[in-house]
């Protein structure tokens, strides 16, 4: 069963970094509670999904990839 967080995500689309790791100043809760530097290091070493470049100044991640990461990280998920 998917977590409430994963269920609240749209079926398809893209998420920006602050939508994934949160932004306290903007009141956006973290889906994946890690720092920005940890997230970028994880994308480089394969722990986290690879980003998609939507334009020169816009990087995002597929909702499907983030949903899969949340499901994989859930307690009791198969390793």
N, C-alpha and C positions, 0 to 999 in steps of 0.2 A: 504494500500500500504506500502511495506517495505521501510525503509530508504535507502539512498545510501550506508551507512556504512554496513548495513546488506546484501545488494545486492553484495557488493564487497567481501564478505566472500565465501570460497568454500562451496559446498553443504554439504560435510561430512568431517570429520577429527577431528583434535584436535588443540587447541590453548594453548600456554604457557602463563603464567601470564603476561609477558611483552608485549605480543601481545594483551592482553585484556586491561590492564591499561596503556600501553604505556611505552616508554623508551626514554626520551629526548636525552640522550647521544648517543643512537643508531639511533635516528631519527625516532622512531616508534610512530605514533600518537595513542592516547588512544581511544579505542572503548567505554569503560566505564570509565569516568574521575574520578577515586577515588584513594586514596592512597593504598599502599600495605596492611597496617594494617586494613583499612576499608574493603578492599576486603576479607581478611581472616576472619574478624569478621562476615561479611555478609554471608560467606559460612557456618560458624558455626551456625548462627541463622536462616538460610533459606532464606535470602533476595536474595542471589546469588546461582547459581547452585553448586552442589557438584562436587569436583574434581575427576579425575580418575588417579590412580597411574599406570603409564606405566612401571616404573622400580623403584628400590630403590631411585634413585636420580632425577626422572623425574615425575612431576605432571603436568597434563593438564586438559583442559575442552573441552567437546564435542562442536563442532561448532554449532550444532543444538540447544543446550541449551543456548549458547551465543546469537544466532540469536533470539530465543524466548524472552530472557531478553531484548534485544534492542527493539523488537517489543512491548513488554509489557510496556516499559518505554517511548515509543514515545508519544509526545503530542497528545491528543485525543484518546489514547488507552483506552479500557474499563478496569475499575478497578476490 
